[in-house]
Amino acid sequence: VSTQSTGVSKMLGSKAPPLSDVPLYDIYIANRKSSVLCVALHLDVFELIDSKGTLSAQELAKEKELSMRGADALLVALHALGLLEREKSTENIEWGSERYKLTLLSSEFLLKKKPCYFGSLVSLEFDSYITPQNLLHAIKTGTPQVYGEEDPWERHENEAEKAKAFTMGMQSISVRPAIEVPKVYDFSKHKCMLDVGGGSGIFCISFLESNPHLYAVLLDIKPVCEVASECFKKYSLESRTKCVSGNFFKIPFPKDFSDSVSVDLVFFSQIAHDWPAEKNLQLFKKAYDILPTGGVILINEKLLTNDRSGPVANAMVSLDMLYWTEGYQYTAAKLFDLVTKVGFKNPQTKTHYGYWSIVWATK
């Protein structure tokens, strides 16, 4: 082994970094992970494997009219990510002939027939991916860029298909939190909830199923209310739910389900992070004004730690908000400040699932 210094080592000398650059490389390469998952969903790769049991790159290339090199690279990447399992064989397998099957993770979350299907969220990336160029523009301007300079919520009001796709994307990420919230918050004292910007109604459905005495009013724009109404019908909850169409900044918050059932809980999930503090103060004040004494505001969000040092995933979502909305990810402390400013008392918080937490306070 040569003991002579190479040109590179001479160049670095004693200034060679004492640490590895691997963490930086992992950050650099990370966007390929979401891209390959998005493409796999677009091509229905997981559905195809589910229907066949196993799949090779050769079969995928033929079935989807892909290049052999591309099909192989796609399956190798999905396998490396833990989304596919490669069948073991003692034979000398020809390149591209390896057979892949679904893992438990992909079979539970990446098949459309499963209740916790995650693909609707990921698929939003196909047409609305955050590139370095549009992220830079969003950072410079501080304005949403997902539809150019157009307001995303006005676009959804005018284009029902985009509104519905977005709604199903939000349902993808909300199923598990919707199941978990009733495990950490007691709904027994409430009669009726108002779900502001309630999307598909997944939280209403979960809360009502676990609390048979509870009623729900959902407030959202018309195309989204159409989705929610269908979901309520699917779960046979039409008699205990009601949808109200409108822009929640422009119309009064509904305060009654019926003459005998009034709202005593106002719920916001992934609404606060869409807006700056001053607009959330407007929404929280509207909630305060319709609630009776003892009524509760309940907020579900992916919160940052109070020093805003993480979690990493929630810090990254602030970039999503920069690209999509006027808002950012909040801390529990900041939400405490906002709800108390409009009159609520005794704010509390609890983490319930993954990156999710709830904040609640009482009138």
N, C-alpha and C positions, 0 to 999 in steps of 0.2 A: 504494500500500500504506500503510495507516495506521501511523503511528509511535507512536500513543497506546497506553498499557498497557491491557490488558483487565482485567476484574475479577479473573480468576484469577491473572494475573501479578502484579497488585498485592498479592493475598493472599499469594502465595508470596514475592514480593520476592527478596531475595538468598538465601532459604532453599530455592529450588528444588533438588531432588536433582540432583547432577551425573551421575547414571547412569540407565539405563533400567529400567523395571519389567517388561520383557519376560521375563526369567528367572523372575520370580515367577508371571507369567501362564502360562508354559509348565508350571510345577509344578502350578498350579491345574487346568489343563485336561488334565493327563496321564492322569487316571483314565478319561477318555472313550476313550482308545486301547484299553485292555484291555477295556472294556465293549463297544465296537463290534465288536471281534474275537470276543468271547465270543458276542454275539448272532448274528453272521454264521455262526459255527460251529453254533450252535443251530438256525439256519434252513437249514443245509446249502447256503449260498450258493456256496461254492467247489466243492462237488460238482455243483451245478446248472450252474455255468459250465463245468466240465470236461466235462459230458455234452453241452452245447449248443455249446461252442466260444466263443461270445460271448453277452452278455446285456444287455438294457436295463432301466432302472428300470420301465418299463411292463410288461415281461414278468415281472420279479421280483414286482411287485405282484400281478399276476394269478395267477402260479404259487403264491405263498405266502399269498395273501389278505391283503396288506398295503395300507396307504394308499399312494397314489402319492407323496405328500410324504415319507413315511417310507422307502419303497424308494429314492427318489432320494437322500435324505440319507445313507442307509447306504452306497450305492455311491460317492458323492462322498467320504465319509470314508475308505473302504477304498482308493480311488484315491490320495487325499492321503497315506495312510500307506505307499504303495508296494506294496500287496498286490494291486492290480488295475491293469491298463493300459487306457487309453482308446483306442479305435481312432480314428485321425485321419481327418478328412473335410474336403473343400473345400466341401461343401454347407452350407447354413444349417440345422443340425440343430434340430429341435423340442425344447424342454425336456423332459427325461426320455427322449429317444430315443437318447441317446449309448450306444454299445455298449462293453462292458467285457470284457476277457479276463484270464486268470491271468498273473501274473508268474512268473519262475523261482522266486522265494522262496515264493510261495503254492503253486505246483505241486509243489514238493519237500517242503514241511513241513505243508501244510494240507489234503492229500487223504488220506483214510483208507487208501487202497490203498498209500501210500508207506511204506517201512520207517522213515523218520524222522518220521512223523506227530507233530506237536506239539500237535494239538488236544485230546487227552485231558487234558493239563495245564491248558490254558486253560479247558476246559469245567467243571472243578471250581469255577471262579469263579461259574458260573451260580447255584448254590445256596449257595455259601459265600463270597460277596464280602465283603471287608473294608470296611465302611462307617465313616465317622468315629465314629458312635455306638458300634459294637461294638469299634472299636480303642481308643476312650477307656476303655471298660469293661475291656478287657484290660490297658491301661496302668495303670489304677487298681488292679486286683486281682492282676495278674501271673499269671493263670490262663488256660488255653485257653478260647476262646469259640466255636469253630466249631460245636459241638453243645450250646451253652448251657453248663451246668456239668458236663456228662457227659464223662468221660475219652474222648478220641477213639479210643484203641487198644482200649479195652473195647467201644466202639460197633462198631468194625470186626470184633472177634471175634464179636459177636452178630448183625451184619448183613452177610452175605456180599456183597451187591450193592454196598454202600458200600465195603467192603474192596477189591473187585475194581476199582471205578471209581477209587479212590485209587491202587491198584497200577498201573493203566494210565496214570494221570496221571504217576506217577513214572517209568514207562518212557519216556514222551514226552520227558522232559528228560534221560534217561540214555543214549539210543542213541549219540549222538556221543561223549560221555565214555567209554562202554564200548569204543568202537572205538579211542580215542586212548590210553588208559592203557597197553596193551601196547607202544605205541611209545616210551614213556618209562620203563617199568619192566620189568626182565628176569625173566620167569617160568620161565626154563629150569632154575633150581636148585630149583624146587618140584615136589612130586608131587601135593599135594592142598590145595585151598583150602576154608575154611569161610566162607561168605557170610552174615554175621549180619544179619537183617532184609533178606534178599536180594530181596524183592519178586518181580517176574516172572521173575527169573533172567537178565536181560539182560546183566549183567556176567559171570556164569558162562559164558553162551553165547559171548560175545565172547572171553573169555580162553581158553576151551577150544578154540574154533575156530582161534585163532592159536597154540595150544600143544597139539598132539595128544597129548602125554604126560600132560597134566594131568587130574585128577579134581576134582569139586566136591561139597560138601555144602552145602545151603541150609537155613537155619533161619529160620522165620517162622510166623505163626499159620496155622491150618488153611485158611481161605478163600484166603489168599495162596498157600500151598503148592499148592493145586489149580490156580491160574493158572500157577504156575511149572512144574508137572508137564506141563501141556499145551504150554507153550512148549518145554520140553526135548524132548518127543515130536516137535514140529513140526520141530525142527532135528536130529532123530535122535541125540540125546545121552543117551538113557535109560541106556545101559550105563556112562556115565561121570559120572552125576549121581545125587544122592539128596536127597530132601526130608525134613526133620525138622520136625514141627509142634510149636509150643509158644511160650510167652512167654519170650523170651531172658533176662529177669531171673530167672525162676522155675525154669527147668530147666537142668541142666548143659549146657555147650557140647559138642556131639558132637566127638570127637577122632579118629575113624576113619571112613574110607569102607568099608573091609573089613578082614579080618584082616591083610592084607598092605600096605594103603595107609592111612597116617596123615596127619592134617592137619599141615602145616608152614607154612601161611599163613592168617591170619585177616583177613578183609576186611570193612570197614564203609564203605558209601556212603550219605551223607545220614542217618546214624544219630546220629553225635555231636551234630549241631546240634539234635536233638530233645530233648536232655537237658542238665541242669545238670552242672557239673564233677564233683560227688560221685557222680552216677549213672554218668557215663562212666568214672570210676575203677573202679567195680564191673565194668563190661563189659570194660575193658581188662585188669583183673586176671584175669578169667575167661579171656580170650584168652591171657594170659601163662602161666597155669597148665596149659593143655592143649598148649602148643607145646613142641617139643624145643629143645635148645640150637641156635642158628642159625636158629630159626624167626622169622617176620616178621609184624608187625602192619602192615596197609596201610589207610590211611584216605583216602577220597575226599570232598572237601567244596568248597563255594564259600567260600573263605577271605577274611576281611578282612585288610588290611595290618596289620602288627604295631602300628602306632599307631592302628588302627581309624578311619582317615580315608577309607576307601573299599575297593573300588570302590562306586559308588552302588548298583548292582544288588544287591550282596551285603549292603550295609547295609539295603536295603529288605527283603531276605529275613529279616532279624532280626525285622521286624514280622510277617512271615508266621509265624515260629516263635512269637512272642508270642501270636498268634491261634490257632494250631493245636496247639502243644506246650508243653513246659516249658523248652525250650532257647533257643539263640541262635546266631548265626554266630560261629565261632571264628577266632582267628589261628593261624598256624603256630607261633608262640612258645608259645601256651597249650597247643596239642596236644603240642608237644615236652615241656612241663612235665608234662602228665598221663601220657604214656607212660613217661617216665623215672621218675616216682614209683612206678609199679608194677613197675619193674625193667628195662624195655627200654633198650637202649643205642644210641648213634649215630643219633639221629633226623635225618631229611633230608626235604626238600620239593622239589617241582617242579610248576610250572604246566604243564598239558598241553592244555587246550582252553577257549577263551572265559574264563569266570569260574572255571573248575575247577582245582583243584590236588590233588595227593596228598601225604600225609605217611606215611613209613614208618620203622620202627625194628626192631632185632634183639634177640632174646633171647640 
